[in-house]
Amino acid sequence: MKIETLTVHAGHSLNPNENEPIVPAISLSTIFERAEDGSYKHGYVYTRASNPNRRALEQALVELEGGKAAAAFASGSAATLAVFQALAPGDHVIATEGFYGTTKLLQEVMKPWGLECSLVNTSDLAAVSGEIRPTTKLIWLETPSNPKMRVSDIAEVARLAHSAGARLVCDNTVGTPILQRCFDLGADVVMHSTTKYLCGHSDVLGGAIVSREEDAFFQKIRMIQAVAGAVPSPFDCWLLHRGIRTMSLRVRTQSENALAIAKFLATHRAVEKSLYPGLETHPGHDIAKKQMKQFGGLLSFLVRGGREQALRATQGLGLIRRASSLGGTESTIEHRASVEPPNFGTPENLLRLSAGIEHVDDLIADLDKALGKV
Ligand SMILES: *Cc1c(COP(=O)(O)O)cnc(C)c1O
């Protein structure tokens, strides 16, 4: 079935009994009764290990990405941590210079644990292959990258990873399963911060790992999920599963809005540069066109001047909200350098904008008014 159909129905056909509710119930019980013979008819024992709402969400994620197995977590960061913890001390990881949280997790948590890590601009294939070592077990790819909007070639990086005997994991948070089919392009594992486009309403924190195969590596992630216990609540799973039903409509509109905004910003006199893979001038445009259906709802731009001008541009906004995160129905804008450490490398004049589903004319009018005061 097509992705638009899957977003509505995936994970909803687990109990095809007659007269079942169409909208699933929220199963709050932490414990499940054994049969007289000691067995558990549905496999549920204790909700840290599994729960009907989590299982339905995981089934939906499997169907949406086209994988074999999925594990839902309490946040994207917890999902990311489980992947790294499924490796062994002494193993080496190559990761995209992208989302600050993943970088910090690698440097401050996994490095002391014994994981070796190289952070590179993965849109440069020579830079990726130059970092491959005999101990390289995993390449962590984030494309488009947050917030610099760099595009990496998933199929080419998959080839590099596999020729080195390493796995390719794609952080598909910004790409979304609607626009970017990572398994078709050669990825072994897909990670999501479901907080963003899958939830879509800025009211649930969540994460997920989807695996192309239900192999030993995935089993280890599943074990970490149950044993370490960074699991989402039944209500969060239910909300996420509900949010997914409208994802294809949201992401399509967000992508159209982001493209129109990026084009508007590209020619605005107060803007130095508009960073969006959908622009023909973007260095990753051809690759993005090859591996994405549309170019997504996230964009960044450099305000002419520096930090002061960038902050001033956000002050004049009346509709676009000054807030972190991305993927909600409402448009949000963030000065990333303010929330990252000074040496992280995000330009002081960069603003990241998450396009919502409002009418694009209203969004552009808001930006035009605010940029006019810079
Ligand atoms: C938000 C985000 C994460 C982290 O997810 P949380 O749900 O905030 O823990 C990871 N990767 C990307 C690209 C993100 O945008």
The ligand as an SDF file (V2000), in Angstrom:
LIG
                    3D

 15 15  0  0  0  0  0  0  0  0999 V2000
   15.1390   16.4750   18.0620 C   0  0  0  0  0  0  0  0  0  0  0  0
   16.1330   15.6410   17.3480 C   0  0  0  0  0  0  0  0  0  0  0  0
   16.7630   14.5460   17.9760 C   0  0  0  0  0  0  0  0  0  0  0  0
   16.5550   14.2310   19.4480 C   0  0  0  0  0  0  0  0  0  0  0  0
   15.2890   13.7990   19.7380 O   0  0  0  0  0  0  0  0  0  0  0  0
   14.5240   14.1010   21.1580 P   0  0  0  0  0  0  0  0  0  0  0  0
   13.1870   13.5100   20.9200 O   0  0  0  0  0  0  0  0  0  0  0  0
   14.5290   15.5840   21.3540 O   0  0  0  0  0  0  0  0  0  0  0  0
   15.3160   13.4060   22.2150 O   0  0  0  0  0  0  0  0  0  0  0  0
   17.6290   13.7770   17.2120 C   0  0  0  0  0  0  0  0  0  0  0  0
   17.8870   14.0700   15.9130 N   0  0  0  0  0  0  0  0  0  0  0  0
   17.3060   15.1070   15.2910 C   0  0  0  0  0  0  0  0  0  0  0  0
   17.6240   15.3810   13.8510 C   0  0  0  0  0  0  0  0  0  0  0  0
   16.4160   15.9280   15.9780 C   0  0  0  0  0  0  0  0  0  0  0  0
   15.8480   16.9820   15.3540 O   0  0  0  0  0  0  0  0  0  0  0  0
  1  2  1  0
  2  3  1  0
  2 14  2  0
  3  4  1  0
  3 10  2  0
  4  5  1  0
  5  6  1  0
  6  7  2  0
  6  8  1  0
  6  9  1  0
 10 11  1  0
 11 12  2  0
 12 13  1  0
 12 14  1  0
 14 15  1  0
M  END
$$$$
